[in-house]
């Protein structure tokens, strides 16, 4: 027996047994967090993500572009990066330029406009796939139309979230949406603007990536924005 074979034999001999049944994760989460109404989930998500310095606005299908215009103008922002070919991106392209907001689109390879993205793009708009109420977390699945850099580079990141897609827990999000059947190359979990802490345990926001996170919560039930 070679040295390699002896090492592998010892590893197999001392490997932990897998004969025991796996933990019943579903039952644990069922008792950990009872099922909540859409209103309760939206309220809890709103509360928790605001604790992480995000800004949340309840909107509907007719008002969200108006609210977007309002929050941009309040910050003196006149340029927005949007994803052309998406419903929210096309709605912004139709509605915002007549109101004085210049909408640019991500239509070239990053090498062709890297300087413009990093130096002359103050804000971006993306959509969230879903959210997690327990931790106040947005779930983004970037794709070819809405690349990952759109949510990582501009100083102000605006996210459109459908309140009906807020889950109680991370486990519920994974199981309800069937994540085990396939994930994108990048899946982002965002719980507020960028932050970091130094060795003195001082938490600083906006240190790298977006300095502000603004959530437009679409279709939030009455009372969810309180």
Secondary structure, 3 states (H helix, E strand, C coil): CCHHHHHHHHHHHHCCCCCCCCCCHHHHHHHHCCCCCHHHHHHHHHHHHHHCCCEEEEECCCCHHHHHHHHHHHCCCCEEEECCCCHHHHHHHHHCHHHCCEEEECCCCHHHHHHHHHHCCCEEEEECCEEECCCCEEEECCCCCCCCHHHHCCCEEEEEEEHHHEECCHHHHHHHCCHHHCCCCCCEEECCCCEEECCCCCEEECCCCCCEEEEEEECCCCCCCC
